[in-house]
């Protein structure tokens, strides 16, 4: 199973990634604006407020964990984009 962790380099995201790494059969893709502390080979630079880049990332995964933080407007836009991308995938 492929799991995309949006905001995966942040405090909460890093913790979730760490725990998912311990689960057998789970491939974790860390997505964020900058690579900061993501493990090599599984980082995806993405702006979660951009529907096109998010749509591409979501299409290739089974599960999305949204740990994006920022302004209220950015968080709402990311949530809308995640919902939009999911509808496109179905």
LUMVOKOL-521513 format. One record per atom (N, C-alpha, C): residue number from 0; residue in one letter; chain; atom name; y, z, x. Coordinates in Angstrom, 3 decimals. Layout:
% residues N
resi, resn, chain, name, y, z, x
NUM, A, A, CA, Y, Z, X
...
END
This chain:
% residues 90
resi, resn, chain, name, y, z, x
0, X, A, N, -1.170, 0.000, 0.844
0, X, A, CA, 0.000, 0.000, 0.000
0, X, A, C, 1.234, 0.000, 0.890
1, X, A, N, 2.205, -0.855, 0.553
1, X, A, CA, 3.472, -0.911, 1.283
1, X, A, C, 4.526, -0.091, 0.538
2, X, A, N, 5.162, 0.811, 1.258
2, X, A, CA, 6.206, 1.663, 0.682
2, X, A, C, 7.510, 1.399, 1.426
3, X, A, N, 8.528, 1.023, 0.686
3, X, A, CA, 9.868, 0.806, 1.232
3, X, A, C, 10.686, 2.062, 0.988
4, X, A, N, 11.203, 2.654, 2.066
4, X, A, CA, 12.038, 3.856, 1.940
4, X, A, C, 13.476, 3.456, 2.233
5, X, A, N, 14.268, 3.317, 1.169
5, X, A, CA, 15.694, 3.011, 1.315
5, X, A, C, 16.405, 4.271, 1.792
6, X, A, N, 17.274, 4.135, 2.769
6, X, A, CA, 17.922, 5.321, 3.341
6, X, A, C, 16.934, 6.103, 4.194
7, X, A, N, 15.984, 5.396, 4.780
7, X, A, CA, 14.899, 6.026, 5.525
7, X, A, C, 15.273, 6.649, 6.848
8, X, A, N, 16.514, 6.478, 7.297
8, X, A, CA, 16.938, 7.116, 8.553
8, X, A, C, 17.757, 8.376, 8.299
9, X, A, N, 18.016, 8.684, 7.052
9, X, A, CA, 18.778, 9.884, 6.718
9, X, A, C, 17.910, 11.131, 6.729
10, X, A, N, 18.511, 12.257, 6.446
10, X, A, CA, 17.805, 13.543, 6.493
10, X, A, C, 16.594, 13.559, 5.563
11, X, A, N, 16.797, 13.236, 4.301
11, X, A, CA, 15.702, 13.252, 3.325
11, X, A, C, 14.733, 12.098, 3.599
12, X, A, N, 15.273, 10.911, 3.857
12, X, A, CA, 14.440, 9.741, 4.107
12, X, A, C, 13.502, 9.925, 5.284
13, X, A, N, 14.005, 10.493, 6.387
13, X, A, CA, 13.162, 10.722, 7.575
13, X, A, C, 12.002, 11.655, 7.251
14, X, A, N, 12.271, 12.665, 6.437
14, X, A, CA, 11.215, 13.613, 6.066
14, X, A, C, 10.148, 12.928, 5.217
15, X, A, N, 10.575, 12.111, 4.289
15, X, A, CA, 9.627, 11.381, 3.445
15, X, A, C, 8.806, 10.423, 4.297
16, X, A, N, 9.456, 9.702, 5.207
16, X, A, CA, 8.751, 8.771, 6.100
16, X, A, C, 7.706, 9.527, 6.924
17, X, A, N, 8.090, 10.678, 7.445
17, X, A, CA, 7.166, 11.474, 8.254
17, X, A, C, 5.908, 11.827, 7.456
18, X, A, N, 6.077, 12.238, 6.217
18, X, A, CA, 4.928, 12.613, 5.393
18, X, A, C, 4.106, 11.395, 4.983
19, X, A, N, 4.766, 10.297, 4.677
19, X, A, CA, 4.040, 9.078, 4.315
19, X, A, C, 3.225, 8.546, 5.488
20, X, A, N, 3.725, 8.740, 6.703
20, X, A, CA, 2.999, 8.302, 7.899
20, X, A, C, 1.635, 8.983, 8.020
21, X, A, N, 1.506, 10.136, 7.415
21, X, A, CA, 0.256, 10.894, 7.490
21, X, A, C, -0.753, 10.492, 6.415
22, X, A, N, -0.348, 9.613, 5.506
22, X, A, CA, -1.218, 9.194, 4.413
22, X, A, C, -1.965, 7.929, 4.807
23, X, A, N, -3.269, 7.977, 4.730
23, X, A, CA, -4.100, 6.838, 5.091
23, X, A, C, -3.888, 5.679, 4.118
24, X, A, N, -3.789, 4.482, 4.650
24, X, A, CA, -3.658, 3.293, 3.811
24, X, A, C, -2.240, 2.980, 3.367
25, X, A, N, -1.265, 3.725, 3.875
25, X, A, CA, 0.132, 3.501, 3.499
25, X, A, C, 0.876, 2.882, 4.681
26, X, A, N, 1.501, 1.750, 4.433
26, X, A, CA, 2.359, 1.107, 5.428
26, X, A, C, 3.796, 1.379, 5.018
27, X, A, N, 4.536, 2.069, 5.866
27, X, A, CA, 5.904, 2.469, 5.552
27, X, A, C, 6.899, 1.505, 6.196
28, X, A, N, 7.855, 1.033, 5.399
28, X, A, CA, 8.948, 0.215, 5.904
28, X, A, C, 10.224, 1.028, 5.734
29, X, A, N, 10.890, 1.298, 6.842
29, X, A, CA, 12.111, 2.089, 6.834
29, X, A, C, 13.300, 1.146, 6.697
30, X, A, N, 14.092, 1.339, 5.660
30, X, A, CA, 15.249, 0.482, 5.418
30, X, A, C, 16.522, 1.314, 5.414
31, X, A, N, 17.527, 0.801, 6.123
31, X, A, CA, 18.822, 1.481, 6.182
31, X, A, C, 19.842, 0.512, 6.755
32, X, A, N, 21.096, 0.946, 6.779
32, X, A, CA, 22.155, 0.097, 7.340
32, X, A, C, 22.065, -0.008, 8.856
33, X, A, N, 21.615, 1.061, 9.516
33, X, A, CA, 21.478, 0.998, 10.968
33, X, A, C, 20.179, 1.660, 11.397
34, X, A, N, 19.688, 1.239, 12.533
34, X, A, CA, 18.358, 1.650, 12.972
34, X, A, C, 18.284, 3.103, 13.430
35, X, A, N, 19.370, 3.687, 13.821
35, X, A, CA, 19.457, 5.079, 14.283
35, X, A, C, 18.134, 5.655, 14.796
36, X, A, N, 17.285, 6.156, 13.910
36, X, A, CA, 16.074, 6.858, 14.364
36, X, A, C, 14.794, 6.275, 13.777
37, X, A, N, 14.830, 5.055, 13.319
37, X, A, CA, 13.627, 4.446, 12.728
37, X, A, C, 12.640, 4.063, 13.825
38, X, A, N, 11.380, 4.148, 13.476
38, X, A, CA, 10.332, 3.756, 14.432
38, X, A, C, 10.356, 2.249, 14.646
39, X, A, N, 10.027, 1.839, 15.843
39, X, A, CA, 10.031, 0.420, 16.191
39, X, A, C, 9.041, -0.367, 15.342
40, X, A, N, 9.428, -1.590, 15.023
40, X, A, CA, 8.519, -2.495, 14.355
40, X, A, C, 8.430, -2.378, 12.858
41, X, A, N, 9.045, -1.369, 12.293
41, X, A, CA, 8.961, -1.235, 10.849
41, X, A, C, 10.312, -0.952, 10.203
42, X, A, N, 11.367, -1.283, 10.926
42, X, A, CA, 12.714, -1.080, 10.416
42, X, A, C, 13.240, -2.356, 9.788
43, X, A, N, 13.928, -2.214, 8.671
43, X, A, CA, 14.539, -3.343, 7.982
43, X, A, C, 16.006, -3.008, 7.758
44, X, A, N, 16.904, -3.754, 8.399
44, X, A, CA, 18.338, -3.552, 8.198
44, X, A, C, 18.694, -4.123, 6.832
45, X, A, N, 19.244, -3.283, 5.977
45, X, A, CA, 19.524, -3.713, 4.611
45, X, A, C, 20.721, -2.963, 4.054
46, X, A, N, 21.494, -3.661, 3.245
46, X, A, CA, 22.572, -3.038, 2.483
46, X, A, C, 22.061, -2.956, 1.047
47, X, A, N, 21.745, -1.764, 0.612
47, X, A, CA, 21.129, -1.579, -0.709
47, X, A, C, 22.072, -1.930, -1.853
48, X, A, N, 23.357, -2.120, -1.556
48, X, A, CA, 24.275, -2.542, -2.616
48, X, A, C, 24.316, -4.062, -2.752
49, X, A, N, 23.600, -4.776, -1.861
49, X, A, CA, 23.536, -6.237, -1.900
49, X, A, C, 22.237, -6.663, -2.582
50, X, A, N, 22.347, -7.223, -3.772
50, X, A, CA, 21.179, -7.567, -4.577
50, X, A, C, 20.236, -8.530, -3.868
51, X, A, N, 20.768, -9.520, -3.176
51, X, A, CA, 19.909, -10.517, -2.531
51, X, A, C, 19.039, -9.919, -1.431
52, X, A, N, 19.636, -9.137, -0.542
52, X, A, CA, 18.835, -8.558, 0.540
52, X, A, C, 17.846, -7.526, 0.003
53, X, A, N, 18.252, -6.778, -0.996
53, X, A, CA, 17.361, -5.790, -1.594
53, X, A, C, 16.208, -6.473, -2.329
54, X, A, N, 16.511, -7.563, -3.008
54, X, A, CA, 15.490, -8.298, -3.754
54, X, A, C, 14.380, -8.790, -2.833
55, X, A, N, 14.748, -9.302, -1.674
55, X, A, CA, 13.765, -9.780, -0.703
55, X, A, C, 12.870, -8.635, -0.234
56, X, A, N, 13.473, -7.486, 0.063
56, X, A, CA, 12.712, -6.336, 0.547
56, X, A, C, 11.770, -5.801, -0.523
57, X, A, N, 12.249, -5.690, -1.752
57, X, A, CA, 11.447, -5.153, -2.849
57, X, A, C, 10.278, -6.075, -3.174
58, X, A, N, 10.487, -7.365, -3.064
58, X, A, CA, 9.437, -8.333, -3.397
58, X, A, C, 8.208, -8.166, -2.512
59, X, A, N, 8.392, -7.638, -1.322
59, X, A, CA, 7.294, -7.513, -0.367
59, X, A, C, 6.661, -6.129, -0.343
60, X, A, N, 7.016, -5.256, -1.291
60, X, A, CA, 6.494, -3.892, -1.285
60, X, A, C, 5.874, -3.521, -2.623
61, X, A, N, 5.084, -2.458, -2.593
61, X, A, CA, 4.447, -1.955, -3.812
61, X, A, C, 5.238, -0.813, -4.439
62, X, A, N, 5.896, -0.015, -3.585
62, X, A, CA, 6.628, 1.168, -4.042
62, X, A, C, 7.963, 1.232, -3.315
63, X, A, N, 9.019, 1.641, -4.029
63, X, A, CA, 10.334, 1.853, -3.422
63, X, A, C, 10.729, 3.308, -3.630
64, X, A, N, 11.089, 3.968, -2.535
64, X, A, CA, 11.621, 5.330, -2.590
64, X, A, C, 13.098, 5.216, -2.223
65, X, A, N, 13.977, 5.608, -3.136
65, X, A, CA, 15.414, 5.454, -2.942
65, X, A, C, 16.037, 6.760, -2.462
66, X, A, N, 16.402, 6.793, -1.188
66, X, A, CA, 17.069, 7.962, -0.593
66, X, A, C, 18.480, 7.607, -0.153
67, X, A, N, 19.041, 6.576, -0.747
67, X, A, CA, 20.385, 6.116, -0.373
67, X, A, C, 21.411, 7.154, -0.790
68, X, A, N, 22.368, 7.380, 0.089
68, X, A, CA, 23.460, 8.292, -0.206
68, X, A, C, 24.779, 7.576, 0.080
69, X, A, N, 25.847, 8.160, -0.330
69, X, A, CA, 27.164, 7.566, -0.128
69, X, A, C, 28.048, 7.901, -1.306
70, X, A, N, 28.981, 7.018, -1.585
70, X, A, CA, 29.878, 7.248, -2.719
70, X, A, C, 29.099, 7.102, -4.016
71, X, A, N, 29.607, 7.688, -5.061
71, X, A, CA, 28.972, 7.574, -6.376
71, X, A, C, 28.811, 6.126, -6.798
72, X, A, N, 29.822, 5.315, -6.517
72, X, A, CA, 29.768, 3.899, -6.890
72, X, A, C, 28.653, 3.178, -6.127
73, X, A, N, 28.506, 3.478, -4.845
73, X, A, CA, 27.460, 2.832, -4.034
73, X, A, C, 26.071, 3.235, -4.518
74, X, A, N, 25.899, 4.495, -4.859
74, X, A, CA, 24.600, 4.973, -5.343
74, X, A, C, 24.263, 4.309, -6.673
75, X, A, N, 25.222, 4.227, -7.577
75, X, A, CA, 24.973, 3.567, -8.872
75, X, A, C, 24.643, 2.097, -8.683
76, X, A, N, 25.358, 1.417, -7.764
76, X, A, CA, 25.087, 0.004, -7.503
76, X, A, C, 23.680, -0.177, -6.943
77, X, A, N, 23.279, 0.686, -6.046
77, X, A, CA, 21.932, 0.617, -5.476
77, X, A, C, 20.889, 0.805, -6.574
78, X, A, N, 21.095, 1.772, -7.451
78, X, A, CA, 20.162, 2.004, -8.557
78, X, A, C, 20.065, 0.784, -9.466
79, X, A, N, 21.217, 0.190, -9.786
79, X, A, CA, 21.210, -1.022, -10.626
79, X, A, C, 20.461, -2.145, -9.927
80, X, A, N, 20.706, -2.308, -8.635
80, X, A, CA, 20.040, -3.359, -7.884
80, X, A, C, 18.527, -3.147, -7.835
81, X, A, N, 18.102, -1.903, -7.658
81, X, A, CA, 16.658, -1.618, -7.643
81, X, A, C, 16.026, -2.000, -8.972
82, X, A, N, 16.686, -1.674, -10.064
82, X, A, CA, 16.175, -2.017, -11.395
82, X, A, C, 16.134, -3.526, -11.588
83, X, A, N, 17.190, -4.203, -11.174
83, X, A, CA, 17.258, -5.665, -11.270
83, X, A, C, 16.132, -6.318, -10.475
84, X, A, N, 15.941, -5.852, -9.268
84, X, A, CA, 14.920, -6.438, -8.394
84, X, A, C, 13.525, -6.211, -8.969
85, X, A, N, 13.295, -5.060, -9.554
85, X, A, CA, 12.000, -4.770, -10.146
85, X, A, C, 11.716, -5.711, -11.310
86, X, A, N, 12.724, -5.956, -12.143
86, X, A, CA, 12.545, -6.890, -13.275
86, X, A, C, 12.217, -8.285, -12.778
87, X, A, N, 12.859, -8.723, -11.700
87, X, A, CA, 12.586, -10.040, -11.120
87, X, A, C, 11.147, -10.110, -10.608
88, X, A, N, 10.661, -9.000, -10.065
88, X, A, CA, 9.325, -8.959, -9.490
88, X, A, C, 8.244, -9.066, -10.561
89, X, A, N, 8.523, -8.512, -11.723
89, X, A, CA, 7.541, -8.544, -12.814
89, X, A, C, 7.514, -9.898, -13.394
END
